[in-house]
């Protein structure tokens, strides 16, 4: 099982810290899972212009191909102007409409204040639903005050991240088993 984490920030470190924490938890506790982090701050992405994702080159091609090949996605986004980051939105725009069909997707959002806790619910989930994702019911919202010196210092947040990571793995395993059983009904 391949789980790809996306850090949807091109500046700052809080979103990447949270996504990496969840991926590290998966690596440590689910030996059959392979994880990979896409850090958008480390990639030179081209703006979406409507082409098929396979027609792009460079980092854009690598990022989109990695996402399309994943079994599950862990999306992390900072909150900018009461919405997801433009960098993350661009990645989503690069992908086809059914990019997340048969994929489980979990969400982590970071923000400077508690005012933005519904960004995932109102901004990101509708996009993911349109793209046919199997969206994890719960997501993790993390405020700036829950970090200190590049670390998450709130035990409740770390527990919620661990649970989100575990749920993503378990839900993906169940989905893969269901798909396997459905496919076994056909002899072609």
C-alpha positions in Angstrom: 0.0 0.0 0.0 1.4 3.4 -1.1 0.4 6.4 1.0 1.4 9.8 -0.3 1.4 12.9 2.0 1.2 16.3 0.5 2.4 19.4 2.3 0.4 22.1 0.5 2.5 25.0 1.8 5.4 26.7 -0.1 6.5 28.7 2.9 6.7 27.9 6.6 7.0 24.5 8.2 4.0 23.8 10.3 2.0 21.9 7.7 5.0 19.8 6.7 5.7 19.0 10.3 2.2 17.7 10.8 2.0 15.6 7.6 5.5 14.2 8.3 4.5 13.3 11.8 1.5 11.3 10.5 3.6 9.6 7.8 6.3 8.7 10.4 3.6 7.2 12.5 2.4 5.0 9.6 6.0 3.9 8.8 6.5 2.9 12.5 3.2 1.1 13.0 2.2 -0.3 9.7 5.1 -2.2 8.2 3.2 -3.0 4.9 2.7 0.6 4.1 5.1 2.6 2.0 4.9 6.4 2.5 6.2 9.4 0.5 6.0 13.1 1.3 5.4 15.6 -1.5 6.6 18.9 -0.1 5.4 21.6 -2.5 8.0 24.0 -1.2 10.6 21.7 -2.7 9.0 21.4 -6.2 8.8 23.9 -9.1 5.2 23.5 -10.1 3.8 24.8 -13.4 0.4 26.4 -13.2 -2.5 24.3 -14.5 -3.5 25.2 -18.0 -6.0 22.5 -18.7 -3.7 19.9 -20.2 -3.8 16.3 -19.3 -1.6 15.7 -16.3 0.6 13.3 -18.3 1.6 16.2 -20.7 3.5 18.1 -18.0 7.2 17.7 -17.4 9.7 18.1 -14.6 8.5 18.4 -11.0 4.9 18.9 -12.1 4.9 15.5 -13.9 6.6 13.8 -10.9 4.1 15.2 -8.4 1.0 14.4 -10.4 2.3 10.9 -11.3 3.1 10.1 -7.7 -0.4 11.2 -6.6 -2.1 9.2 -9.3 -0.1 6.1 -8.4 -0.9 6.3 -4.7 -3.5 4.1 -2.9 -4.2 6.7 -0.3 -3.5 10.4 0.1 -2.9 12.5 3.2 -3.4 16.2 2.4 -2.0 18.9 4.5 -2.8 22.6 3.9 -2.2 25.8 5.6 -5.1 28.3 5.8 -4.7 31.4 3.8 -7.5 34.0 3.5 -10.0 31.5 5.0 -9.2 28.9 2.3 -6.7 26.2 1.2 -3.4 27.3 -0.2 -3.1 28.3 -3.8 -0.3 25.8 -4.3 -2.5 22.9 -3.2 -5.4 24.2 -5.3 -3.0 24.3 -8.3 -2.0 20.6 -7.7 -5.7 19.7 -7.5 -6.4 21.6 -10.8 -3.6 19.7 -12.5 -5.3 16.3 -11.8 -8.2 14.8 -13.7 -11.7 14.9 -12.3 -11.6 11.3 -11.1 -8.1 11.4 -9.8 -9.1 10.2 -6.3 -11.6 7.5 -7.4 -11.0 4.4 -5.2 -8.5 6.4 -3.1 -8.9 7.2 0.6 -8.0 10.8 1.5 -7.4 12.2 4.9 -6.9 15.9 5.7 -4.8 18.0 8.0 -5.2 21.8 8.2 -3.1 24.3 10.0 -4.0 27.9 10.8 -3.0 30.8 12.9 -6.3 31.0 14.8 -9.3 28.8 15.7 -11.5 30.9 13.4 -10.5 28.8 10.4 -11.4 25.3 11.7 -14.0 24.8 9.0 -11.7 25.4 6.0 -11.4 21.7 5.4 -15.2 21.2 5.6 -16.2 24.1 3.4 -13.3 24.5 1.0 -11.4 21.2 0.6 -14.0 18.4 1.1 -16.2 19.7 -1.7 -13.3 19.6 -4.2 -12.2 16.2 -3.0 -15.8 14.9 -3.3 -16.0 16.2 -6.9 -12.8 14.3 -7.6 -14.4 11.1 -6.3 -12.3 10.7 -3.1 -13.3 8.5 -0.2 -12.8 11.3 2.3 -12.0 10.4 5.9 -14.9 11.6 8.1 -12.6 13.3 10.6 -9.7 15.6 9.9 -7.1 17.2 12.2 -7.0 21.0 12.6 -3.9 22.4 14.3 -3.4 26.0 15.5 -0.1 27.8 15.5 -0.1 27.9 19.4 0.1 24.0 19.3 3.6 24.2 17.9 6.9 25.3 19.6 10.3 25.3 18.0 9.4 23.2 15.1 7.5 20.5 17.1 3.9 19.8 17.9 3.6 20.3 21.6 -0.1 19.5 22.2 -0.6 15.8 23.2 -4.2 15.9 21.9 -3.0 16.9 18.5 -0.4 14.2 18.3 -3.0 11.6 19.4 -5.5 12.9 16.7 -2.8 12.8 14.1 -1.9 9.2 15.0 -5.5 8.2 14.9 -6.0 9.9 11.5 -3.0 8.0 10.2 -4.2 4.7 11.5 -7.7 5.2 10.2 -6.3 6.1 6.7 -4.3 2.8 6.7 -7.2 0.7 8.0 -9.8 2.2 5.6 -7.4 1.7 2.7 -6.9 -1.9 3.6 -10.6 -2.5 3.9 -11.2 -0.8 0.5 -8.5 -2.9 -1.1 -10.1 -6.1 0.3 -13.5 -5.1 -1.0 -12.1 -4.3 -4.4 -10.3 -7.7 -4.5 -13.5 -9.5 -3.6 -15.5 -7.6 -6.3 -12.8 -8.4 -8.9 -12.8 -12.1 -8.0 -16.4 -12.3 -9.1 -15.3 -11.8 -12.7 -13.2 -14.3 -14.6 -11.8 -11.8 -17.1 
